[in-house]
């Protein structure tokens, strides 16, 4: 087996220098995707048929087109139609392409999350004349955010891995640097193994952070659930005592 541990360790310690650009792409593309996803979700939930139609076409288009094609359309295609866009940095084009792509998935996630909120709670708030914004902020949004967080996290994980496509635009990020190093040394296995493990470490860290966020968002509901369980146990104990006394 021709595996060089010395070269693997050398590359593994060298590649993290290119993590910042990967993280910048992923974070800013995700922020753009969340913003656009919320806008598209609001259009999907509106009462105007034309806006619903536009939102559905948007989601269908960006979900159905390969990510690499979208990156090429934005970086190479748009300057052909709009000369003022020539010279746009590849980093900005990559963020835009990835953000538009993932926003289509997030729009569907957000729509399902809002639909999962119990309608009875909304009706109860309306019957108490609670303002819509207050009802949305304190009742609808916290529950929808908690329901949407796992799927949103999966979307970010996919986005983080898709940043590797940015090397096709000339960006030297984590995967792009690994590809160049592998071509120079012909140590493909060691190099790509190091790249893969670094992506894996990033995802492990993010998964841990997502778990903290889920526990923080779910704390009020978990407290309510614990209270309900205590009441149920109390009633159960009361029933046992009653049965004992009856017999």
C-alpha positions as CSV (number, residue, x, y, z in Angstrom):
1,X,0.0,0.0,0.0
2,X,1.6,3.2,-1.2
3,X,0.2,5.6,1.4
4,X,2.4,8.4,2.7
5,X,1.4,9.4,6.3
6,X,4.0,12.1,6.2
7,X,2.5,13.8,3.2
8,X,-1.1,13.3,4.5
9,X,-0.2,15.1,7.8
10,X,1.5,17.8,5.9
11,X,-1.5,18.5,3.7
12,X,-3.9,18.1,6.5
13,X,-2.1,20.9,8.4
14,X,-1.8,23.0,5.3
15,X,-5.4,22.9,3.9
16,X,-7.1,24.6,6.9
17,X,-5.7,27.9,5.7
18,X,-8.3,27.8,3.0
19,X,-11.2,27.1,5.3
20,X,-12.1,30.8,5.8
21,X,-13.1,31.4,2.2
22,X,-15.2,28.2,2.3
23,X,-17.0,29.4,5.5
24,X,-17.5,32.9,4.1
25,X,-19.2,31.4,1.0
26,X,-21.3,29.0,3.0
27,X,-22.4,31.6,5.7
28,X,-23.2,34.4,3.4
29,X,-24.9,32.2,0.8
30,X,-27.0,30.7,3.7
31,X,-28.0,34.2,4.9
32,X,-29.1,35.1,1.3
33,X,-30.9,31.8,1.0
34,X,-32.8,32.4,4.3
35,X,-33.8,35.9,3.3
36,X,-35.0,34.9,-0.2
37,X,-36.6,31.8,1.2
38,X,-38.7,33.9,3.6
39,X,-39.8,36.2,0.8
40,X,-40.8,33.3,-1.5
41,X,-42.6,31.6,1.4
42,X,-44.6,34.8,2.0
43,X,-45.5,34.9,-1.7
44,X,-46.6,31.3,-1.5
45,X,-48.9,32.0,1.4
46,X,-50.4,35.2,-0.1
47,X,-53.9,35.4,-1.4
48,X,-52.8,36.8,-4.8
49,X,-52.7,34.0,-7.5
50,X,-50.0,35.7,-9.6
51,X,-47.6,36.0,-6.7
52,X,-48.2,32.3,-5.8
53,X,-47.6,31.4,-9.4
54,X,-44.3,33.4,-9.5
55,X,-43.2,31.7,-6.2
56,X,-44.0,28.2,-7.5
57,X,-42.1,28.9,-10.8
58,X,-39.1,30.2,-8.8
59,X,-39.0,27.1,-6.6
60,X,-39.4,24.7,-9.5
61,X,-36.7,26.5,-11.6
62,X,-34.0,26.7,-9.0
63,X,-34.7,23.2,-7.6
64,X,-34.7,21.6,-11.0
65,X,-31.5,23.2,-12.4
66,X,-28.0,21.8,-11.4
67,X,-26.0,24.0,-9.1
68,X,-23.0,24.1,-11.5
69,X,-25.2,25.3,-14.3
70,X,-26.6,28.1,-12.1
71,X,-23.1,29.2,-11.2
72,X,-22.0,29.3,-14.8
73,X,-25.1,31.3,-15.8
74,X,-24.5,33.9,-13.1
75,X,-20.7,34.2,-13.6
76,X,-20.3,33.7,-17.3
77,X,-23.8,34.2,-18.7
78,X,-25.2,37.3,-17.1
79,X,-22.3,39.5,-18.1
80,X,-23.1,38.6,-21.7
81,X,-26.6,40.0,-21.3
82,X,-25.6,42.8,-18.9
83,X,-22.1,44.2,-19.7
84,X,-22.1,46.2,-16.4
85,X,-21.8,42.9,-14.6
86,X,-18.4,42.1,-16.2
87,X,-15.7,41.9,-13.6
88,X,-18.0,40.7,-10.8
89,X,-15.8,38.8,-8.3
90,X,-16.1,35.1,-8.5
91,X,-16.7,34.9,-4.7
92,X,-19.8,37.2,-5.1
93,X,-21.1,35.1,-8.0
94,X,-20.6,31.9,-6.0
95,X,-22.5,33.3,-3.0
96,X,-25.3,34.5,-5.3
97,X,-25.6,31.2,-7.1
98,X,-25.5,29.1,-4.0
99,X,-27.9,31.4,-2.2
100,X,-30.5,31.4,-5.0
101,X,-30.2,27.6,-5.3
102,X,-30.8,26.8,-1.6
103,X,-33.5,29.5,-1.2
104,X,-35.8,27.3,-3.3
105,X,-35.4,24.4,-0.8
106,X,-35.7,26.7,2.2
107,X,-38.9,28.2,0.8
108,X,-40.6,24.8,0.9
109,X,-39.1,24.0,4.3
110,X,-40.5,27.3,5.7
111,X,-43.9,26.9,4.1
112,X,-44.2,23.4,5.7
113,X,-43.0,24.7,9.1
114,X,-45.6,27.5,9.2
115,X,-48.3,25.0,8.1
116,X,-47.4,22.7,10.9
117,X,-48.4,25.3,13.6
118,X,-51.7,24.4,15.2
119,X,-54.4,26.5,13.7
120,X,-56.3,26.4,17.0
121,X,-53.6,28.5,18.6
122,X,-53.9,31.1,15.9
123,X,-57.7,31.2,16.2
124,X,-57.4,31.5,20.0
125,X,-55.1,34.5,19.7
126,X,-57.4,36.1,17.2
127,X,-60.4,35.6,19.5
128,X,-58.4,37.4,22.2
129,X,-57.8,40.3,19.8
130,X,-54.0,39.8,19.9
131,X,-52.4,41.9,17.2
132,X,-51.2,39.9,14.2
133,X,-47.6,40.9,14.5
134,X,-47.6,40.0,18.2
135,X,-49.3,36.7,17.5
136,X,-46.7,35.9,14.7
137,X,-43.8,36.9,16.9
138,X,-44.7,35.0,20.1
139,X,-46.8,32.1,18.8
140,X,-46.3,31.3,15.2
141,X,-42.7,32.1,14.5
142,X,-41.0,30.3,17.5
143,X,-42.9,27.1,16.7
144,X,-42.3,27.3,13.0
145,X,-38.5,28.0,13.6
146,X,-38.2,25.0,15.8
147,X,-40.0,22.8,13.3
148,X,-37.9,24.2,10.4
149,X,-34.5,24.0,12.1
150,X,-33.6,20.3,11.4
151,X,-34.3,20.6,7.7
152,X,-32.7,24.0,7.5
153,X,-29.6,22.5,9.1
154,X,-29.5,19.7,6.5
155,X,-29.7,22.4,3.8
156,X,-26.7,24.2,5.3
157,X,-24.8,21.0,5.4
158,X,-25.5,20.5,1.7
159,X,-24.6,24.1,1.0
160,X,-21.3,23.7,2.8
161,X,-20.3,20.8,0.6
162,X,-21.5,22.5,-2.6
163,X,-19.0,25.3,-2.0
164,X,-16.5,22.9,-3.5
165,X,-18.1,23.7,-6.9
166,X,-16.8,27.3,-6.6
167,X,-13.3,26.1,-7.9
168,X,-14.9,26.0,-11.4
169,X,-15.2,29.8,-11.2
170,X,-11.5,30.1,-10.4
171,X,-11.8,30.4,-6.6
172,X,-9.1,28.8,-4.5
173,X,-11.1,27.4,-1.6
174,X,-10.7,24.2,0.3
175,X,-11.5,21.8,-2.5
176,X,-9.8,23.9,-5.2
177,X,-6.5,24.0,-3.3
178,X,-6.7,20.3,-2.6
179,X,-7.3,19.6,-6.3
180,X,-4.2,21.7,-7.2
181,X,-2.1,20.0,-4.6
182,X,-3.2,16.5,-5.8
183,X,-2.3,17.4,-9.4
184,X,1.2,18.6,-8.4
185,X,2.1,15.7,-6.2
186,X,0.0,12.9,-7.8
187,X,-0.9,11.9,-4.2
188,X,-4.6,11.9,-4.9
189,X,-5.8,9.6,-2.1
190,X,-3.9,11.4,0.7
191,X,-5.0,14.8,-0.5
192,X,-8.6,14.1,-1.1
193,X,-8.8,12.1,2.1
194,X,-7.5,15.2,4.0
195,X,-10.0,17.4,2.2
196,X,-12.9,15.1,3.0
197,X,-12.0,14.8,6.7
198,X,-11.8,18.6,7.0
199,X,-15.3,18.9,5.5
200,X,-16.5,16.2,7.9
201,X,-15.0,18.1,10.9
202,X,-16.8,21.3,9.8
203,X,-20.1,19.4,9.6
204,X,-19.6,17.8,13.0
205,X,-19.0,21.2,14.6
206,X,-22.1,22.6,12.9
207,X,-24.2,19.7,14.0
208,X,-23.2,20.3,17.6
209,X,-24.1,24.0,17.3
210,X,-27.4,23.1,15.7
211,X,-28.1,20.7,18.6
212,X,-27.5,23.6,21.0
213,X,-29.9,25.8,19.0
214,X,-32.6,23.2,18.9
215,X,-32.4,22.7,22.7
216,X,-32.5,26.4,23.3
217,X,-35.6,26.9,21.0
218,X,-37.3,23.8,22.4
219,X,-36.7,24.7,26.1
220,X,-40.1,26.4,26.6
221,X,-42.0,23.6,25.0
222,X,-40.0,20.9,26.8
223,X,-40.8,22.6,30.1
224,X,-44.5,22.6,29.2
225,X,-44.2,18.9,28.3
226,X,-42.5,18.1,31.6
227,X,-45.3,19.9,33.4
228,X,-47.9,17.9,31.5
229,X,-46.1,14.7,32.4
230,X,-46.1,15.6,36.1
231,X,-49.8,16.3,36.0
232,X,-50.4,13.0,34.2
233,X,-48.4,11.2,36.9
234,X,-50.3,12.9,39.6
235,X,-53.6,11.9,38.2
236,X,-52.3,8.4,37.7
237,X,-51.2,8.2,41.3
238,X,-54.6,9.6,42.4
239,X,-56.3,7.0,40.4
240,X,-54.3,4.2,42.0
241,X,-55.1,5.5,45.5
242,X,-58.8,5.7,44.6
243,X,-58.8,2.1,43.3
244,X,-57.0,0.9,46.5
245,X,-59.5,2.6,48.8
246,X,-62.4,1.3,46.8
247,X,-61.2,-2.3,47.1
